Structure formats: C-alpha cells, structure tokens
Amino acid sequence: MAPAVVTKALEPGARIAASARAIDAADLAGRLPDLVIRAREVAASVVHGAHGRRRAGMGENFWQFRPFGAGEPAHRIDWRRSARDDRLFVREREWEAAHSYFLWMDCSPSMGFVSSLALEPKLDRALTLGLALADVLMRGGERVGLAGLTHAMSTRDIIERLAQALATAGESVRAELPPAAPLPAGAKALLFSDFLCDPAELAERLGRLAANRVTGALLMIADPVEESFPFEGETLFLDTDSRATLRAGRAQAWREAYAERLARHRDEIARAAASVGFSLHLHRTDRPAAEAALTLSVALASGLERV
C-alpha cells in the first residue's frame, strides 16, 4: 500500500503534501495535451543519443570496418581493406530491418500518487517517458505501438497518435498489469509502472509474452517518499486501490520493516523479469525525465538482452 495522505510528518510544523486519486478516462484525457508537449521536449533532448538503426546487420549500406575475429567465415573478410594493414578486416553493413516495439504505461490508481518531494505524479512520468521513447524509436527507424491498443506504426506524429489512443481507451488502461493479449512474435515490449502488483501475477503475464519470443524492459517508477518512508508521529495512510486505511501512532517505528518489505518486493519483481529475459530499471520521480529516457535509449541501442 503506497502512502497517500500524511497527517503528521518529519518534525513539528513540517508536512509532506502527498495525494493520490482515481484516474478516470476524462482525467487521463485532460492530462495528455501537456504531457505530449513534455514528451516532445524529452525526446528532443535524447534524439541525438545512441539509439538508431546504425548497427551491424544484414543491410545493403556500408557501416564500418572491424577486425576479423577468430572462428568467423573467411568469406566475410574484406581483402582490399585488409591489404592496407597487417590485420584482417570485415566490412559491416547497417541493420535495416525495423523492430516492432509495444509500450505499456500503467494508469492504475497507485500511479496517481505524488509527494512534495517529487517533480510530478508517477502517472505523468510514465506517460511522458513512454511517449518520448516512442518518438525516439520512430526516429531511429522502428515501429511503435501500444500493447493491447494499437498496431506498431512508424509515423512522424507518433506521439499524437499514441496519445489519442490512450485518451479514447476507456477503463481498460486502469489495469495494474500489462494486457494479456499476445504481441507479435519477436516484438519488443517496454513497460512503465510502479509495479506495486503481485509479483506472481506479473511473472505469469511476462511469461505469456516471452512464450511468443517477446523480449523487453521494465521501468519501475517510484516516488521518493515510497523509498525513504520519512514519516514520523501519528500518520494516516490511505490505500490508492481501495478504501482501506492504516493509522500508525509512531510511523517511524515502521520504517525498518517497511524498507525490508519493499526490498523483498523489488527482488521478486526483478526475478520475475529476469526469469524471462526482461531487464529491470528503477527511476525516481525526483529525477529529471530525460535522465531515464537517455538511459533507456542507450540500452535500446545496445540491444535489450544487454540492458
């Protein structure tokens, strides 16, 4: 249960403004215009990064020469280039087969949580990063879609197209797990969420994707308060997914147990991801969005299996 409302915190007179409210279709649609602008700004800051189609593969265009490796077929040697040196070289060509990426941005109630230590709600950060990465991927020659909502496409207005799909998706986007519908074989999946869900259920859902040769990455988005648990004194916690409440007389006495439980939960999420070849990254909402976007862009350029 994520802390949602704080009645007393830190020290006399100090308060942490924290809130979480249900995200309905109208609220989501209302957020998107500003987030589209923000996503374009984030994408522009990383578009000249490492991700793109310039990587080795079965293409027609020359990319680079590299030293010949032991065990490689001799027919790959470029003898003209090798004649100018005392080593053997291979001519590499640029990869030209576009991948299909499918994004899922968690819009469940817990993603609406935000504390005064954060720059924005987890939901806004997930949507911003997802849309920004869609633009970066599209500029790199890839096709991008929303899992369970759209097919993969390559179009200059990819951010607007995906935002429109989210705005008209209805209640289906409020689920705390990725869609159960299968993705195309060999596709890539990028999942943005706080992953405050049942690790076993997530593992089952990831297993369905992996069974169809889908690989991918998870970006776990956390509010700094959820990690530091800075509460002291009498504190009331509200569950973002139900009407359950929890009152702590001395919240600071719970800090160590909370930290241990959070660490165990994250370990279980990491194992669920690793068991099917997905990578897991952590991003806090008190950090710039561009920081996470650049990290993922570099990872995508290297291949998800090495993220």
NUTORKE-256014 format. One record per residue (C-alpha): residue number from 1; residue in one letter; x, y, z. Coordinates in steps of 0.5 Angstrom, whole numbers, plus 500, padded with zeros to 3 digits. Layout:
BEGIN
miza | marza | x | y | z
NUM | A | X | Y | Z
...
This chain:
BEGIN
miza | marza | x | y | z
1 | M | 500 | 500 | 500
2 | A | 503 | 507 | 498
3 | P | 503 | 512 | 503
4 | A | 497 | 517 | 500
5 | V | 495 | 522 | 506
6 | V | 500 | 524 | 511
7 | T | 497 | 528 | 517
8 | K | 504 | 529 | 521
9 | A | 511 | 528 | 518
10 | L | 518 | 529 | 520
11 | E | 518 | 535 | 525
12 | P | 513 | 540 | 529
13 | G | 510 | 544 | 523
14 | A | 513 | 540 | 517
15 | R | 508 | 537 | 513
16 | I | 509 | 533 | 506
17 | A | 504 | 534 | 501
18 | A | 502 | 528 | 498
19 | S | 496 | 525 | 495
20 | A | 493 | 520 | 490
21 | R | 487 | 520 | 487
22 | A | 483 | 516 | 482
23 | I | 485 | 517 | 475
24 | D | 479 | 516 | 470
25 | A | 478 | 517 | 463
26 | A | 477 | 524 | 463
27 | D | 482 | 526 | 468
28 | L | 487 | 522 | 463
29 | A | 485 | 526 | 457
30 | G | 486 | 532 | 461
31 | R | 493 | 531 | 463
32 | L | 495 | 529 | 456
33 | P | 496 | 535 | 452
34 | D | 501 | 538 | 457
35 | L | 505 | 531 | 457
36 | V | 505 | 531 | 450
37 | I | 509 | 537 | 450
38 | R | 513 | 535 | 455
39 | A | 515 | 528 | 452
40 | R | 517 | 532 | 445
41 | E | 522 | 536 | 450
42 | V | 525 | 530 | 453
43 | A | 525 | 526 | 446
44 | A | 529 | 532 | 443
45 | S | 534 | 532 | 449
46 | V | 536 | 525 | 447
47 | V | 534 | 524 | 440
48 | H | 542 | 525 | 438
49 | G | 544 | 520 | 443
50 | A | 546 | 513 | 442
51 | H | 539 | 509 | 439
52 | G | 538 | 509 | 432
53 | R | 539 | 504 | 426
54 | R | 546 | 505 | 425
55 | R | 548 | 498 | 428
56 | A | 551 | 492 | 425
57 | G | 546 | 487 | 421
58 | M | 544 | 484 | 414
59 | G | 543 | 491 | 410
60 | E | 546 | 494 | 404
61 | N | 549 | 500 | 406
62 | F | 556 | 500 | 409
63 | W | 557 | 502 | 416
64 | Q | 564 | 501 | 419
65 | F | 570 | 496 | 418
66 | R | 572 | 492 | 424
67 | P | 578 | 487 | 426
68 | F | 576 | 480 | 423
69 | G | 575 | 475 | 429
70 | A | 578 | 468 | 430
71 | G | 572 | 463 | 428
72 | E | 569 | 468 | 423
73 | P | 568 | 465 | 416
74 | A | 573 | 467 | 411
75 | H | 569 | 470 | 406
76 | R | 567 | 476 | 411
77 | I | 574 | 479 | 410
78 | D | 575 | 485 | 406
79 | W | 581 | 484 | 403
80 | R | 582 | 491 | 400
81 | R | 582 | 494 | 406
82 | S | 586 | 488 | 410
83 | A | 591 | 489 | 404
84 | R | 593 | 496 | 407
85 | D | 594 | 494 | 414
86 | D | 598 | 488 | 418
87 | R | 591 | 485 | 420
88 | L | 585 | 483 | 417
89 | F | 578 | 487 | 417
90 | V | 571 | 485 | 416
91 | R | 566 | 490 | 412
92 | E | 560 | 491 | 417
93 | R | 553 | 493 | 414
94 | E | 548 | 497 | 417
95 | W | 542 | 494 | 420
96 | E | 536 | 496 | 416
97 | A | 530 | 491 | 419
98 | A | 526 | 495 | 423
99 | H | 524 | 492 | 430
100 | S | 516 | 493 | 433
101 | Y | 516 | 496 | 440
102 | F | 510 | 496 | 444
103 | L | 509 | 500 | 450
104 | W | 505 | 500 | 456
105 | M | 504 | 506 | 461
106 | D | 501 | 504 | 468
107 | C | 495 | 508 | 469
108 | S | 492 | 505 | 475
109 | P | 490 | 508 | 481
110 | S | 497 | 508 | 485
111 | M | 500 | 511 | 479
112 | G | 497 | 518 | 481
113 | F | 501 | 518 | 488
114 | V | 505 | 524 | 489
115 | S | 509 | 527 | 494
116 | S | 512 | 534 | 495
117 | L | 519 | 531 | 494
118 | A | 517 | 529 | 487
119 | L | 517 | 533 | 481
120 | E | 511 | 530 | 478
121 | P | 506 | 524 | 479
122 | K | 508 | 517 | 477
123 | L | 503 | 517 | 472
124 | D | 505 | 523 | 469
125 | R | 512 | 521 | 469
126 | A | 510 | 514 | 466
127 | L | 506 | 517 | 460
128 | T | 512 | 523 | 459
129 | L | 517 | 517 | 458
130 | G | 513 | 513 | 454
131 | L | 511 | 518 | 449
132 | A | 518 | 521 | 449
133 | L | 521 | 514 | 448
134 | A | 516 | 513 | 442
135 | D | 519 | 519 | 438
136 | V | 526 | 517 | 439
137 | L | 525 | 510 | 437
138 | M | 521 | 512 | 431
139 | R | 526 | 517 | 429
140 | G | 531 | 511 | 430
141 | G | 527 | 507 | 424
142 | E | 523 | 503 | 429
143 | R | 515 | 502 | 429
144 | V | 512 | 503 | 436
145 | G | 505 | 502 | 438
146 | L | 501 | 501 | 445
147 | A | 500 | 494 | 448
148 | G | 493 | 492 | 447
149 | L | 491 | 498 | 444
150 | T | 494 | 500 | 437
151 | H | 499 | 496 | 432
152 | A | 506 | 498 | 431
153 | M | 507 | 504 | 427
154 | S | 512 | 509 | 424
155 | T | 510 | 516 | 423
156 | R | 512 | 523 | 425
157 | D | 506 | 524 | 429
158 | I | 507 | 518 | 433
159 | I | 507 | 522 | 440
160 | E | 500 | 525 | 438
161 | R | 497 | 518 | 435
162 | L | 499 | 514 | 441
163 | A | 496 | 520 | 446
164 | Q | 490 | 520 | 442
165 | A | 489 | 512 | 443
166 | L | 490 | 513 | 451
167 | A | 485 | 518 | 451
168 | T | 480 | 514 | 448
169 | A | 482 | 507 | 451
170 | G | 477 | 508 | 457
171 | E | 477 | 504 | 463
172 | S | 482 | 499 | 460
173 | V | 488 | 503 | 462
174 | R | 487 | 503 | 469
175 | A | 489 | 495 | 470
176 | E | 496 | 495 | 474
177 | L | 498 | 489 | 470
178 | P | 500 | 489 | 462
179 | P | 495 | 487 | 457
180 | A | 494 | 479 | 457
181 | A | 493 | 480 | 449
182 | P | 499 | 477 | 446
183 | L | 504 | 481 | 442
184 | P | 507 | 479 | 435
185 | A | 513 | 474 | 435
186 | G | 519 | 477 | 436
187 | A | 517 | 484 | 438
188 | K | 520 | 488 | 444
189 | A | 516 | 491 | 450
190 | L | 517 | 497 | 454
191 | L | 513 | 497 | 461
192 | F | 513 | 503 | 465
193 | S | 510 | 502 | 472
194 | D | 511 | 503 | 479
195 | F | 510 | 495 | 479
196 | L | 506 | 495 | 486
197 | C | 503 | 489 | 484
198 | D | 503 | 482 | 486
199 | P | 510 | 479 | 483
200 | A | 507 | 472 | 481
201 | E | 502 | 475 | 477
202 | L | 507 | 480 | 474
203 | A | 511 | 474 | 472
204 | E | 505 | 470 | 469
205 | R | 504 | 476 | 465
206 | L | 511 | 477 | 463
207 | G | 512 | 469 | 461
208 | R | 506 | 470 | 456
209 | L | 510 | 475 | 453
210 | A | 516 | 471 | 453
211 | A | 513 | 465 | 450
212 | N | 512 | 469 | 444
213 | R | 519 | 471 | 443
214 | V | 518 | 478 | 446
215 | T | 524 | 481 | 450
216 | G | 524 | 488 | 453
217 | A | 525 | 492 | 459
218 | L | 521 | 494 | 465
219 | L | 522 | 501 | 468
220 | M | 520 | 502 | 475
221 | I | 518 | 509 | 477
222 | A | 518 | 511 | 485
223 | D | 516 | 517 | 489
224 | P | 522 | 519 | 493
225 | V | 517 | 518 | 499
226 | E | 516 | 511 | 498
227 | E | 523 | 509 | 498
228 | S | 525 | 514 | 504
229 | F | 519 | 513 | 509
230 | P | 520 | 520 | 512
231 | F | 514 | 519 | 516
232 | E | 514 | 521 | 524
233 | G | 509 | 521 | 529
234 | E | 501 | 520 | 528
235 | T | 501 | 518 | 521
236 | L | 494 | 516 | 517
237 | F | 496 | 512 | 510
238 | L | 490 | 511 | 505
239 | D | 491 | 505 | 500
240 | T | 490 | 508 | 493
241 | D | 487 | 502 | 490
242 | S | 481 | 501 | 495
243 | R | 478 | 505 | 501
244 | A | 483 | 501 | 506
245 | T | 486 | 506 | 511
246 | L | 492 | 505 | 516
247 | R | 494 | 509 | 522
248 | A | 500 | 509 | 525
249 | G | 502 | 512 | 532
250 | R | 509 | 512 | 531
251 | A | 510 | 512 | 524
252 | Q | 518 | 512 | 525
253 | A | 518 | 505 | 528
254 | W | 515 | 502 | 522
255 | R | 521 | 505 | 518
256 | E | 526 | 499 | 518
257 | A | 520 | 494 | 517
258 | Y | 518 | 498 | 511
259 | A | 524 | 498 | 508
260 | E | 525 | 491 | 508
261 | R | 519 | 489 | 505
262 | L | 520 | 494 | 500
263 | A | 527 | 491 | 498
264 | R | 524 | 484 | 498
265 | H | 518 | 486 | 493
266 | R | 523 | 489 | 489
267 | D | 527 | 483 | 489
268 | E | 521 | 479 | 487
269 | I | 520 | 484 | 481
270 | A | 527 | 483 | 479
271 | R | 527 | 476 | 479
272 | A | 520 | 475 | 475
273 | A | 523 | 480 | 470
274 | A | 530 | 476 | 469
275 | S | 527 | 469 | 469
276 | V | 524 | 471 | 462
277 | G | 530 | 475 | 460
278 | F | 527 | 482 | 461
279 | S | 531 | 488 | 464
280 | L | 529 | 492 | 470
281 | H | 531 | 499 | 471
282 | L | 529 | 504 | 477
283 | H | 527 | 511 | 476
284 | R | 525 | 516 | 482
285 | T | 520 | 522 | 480
286 | D | 525 | 527 | 484
287 | R | 530 | 526 | 478
288 | P | 529 | 529 | 471
289 | A | 525 | 525 | 466
290 | A | 531 | 526 | 461
291 | E | 535 | 522 | 465
292 | A | 531 | 516 | 465
293 | A | 530 | 517 | 457
294 | L | 537 | 517 | 456
295 | T | 539 | 511 | 460
296 | L | 533 | 507 | 456
297 | S | 536 | 510 | 449
298 | V | 543 | 508 | 450
299 | A | 540 | 501 | 453
300 | L | 536 | 500 | 447
301 | A | 542 | 502 | 442
302 | S | 546 | 496 | 445
303 | G | 540 | 491 | 445
304 | L | 535 | 489 | 450
305 | E | 539 | 483 | 452
306 | R | 545 | 487 | 455
307 | V | 540 | 492 | 458
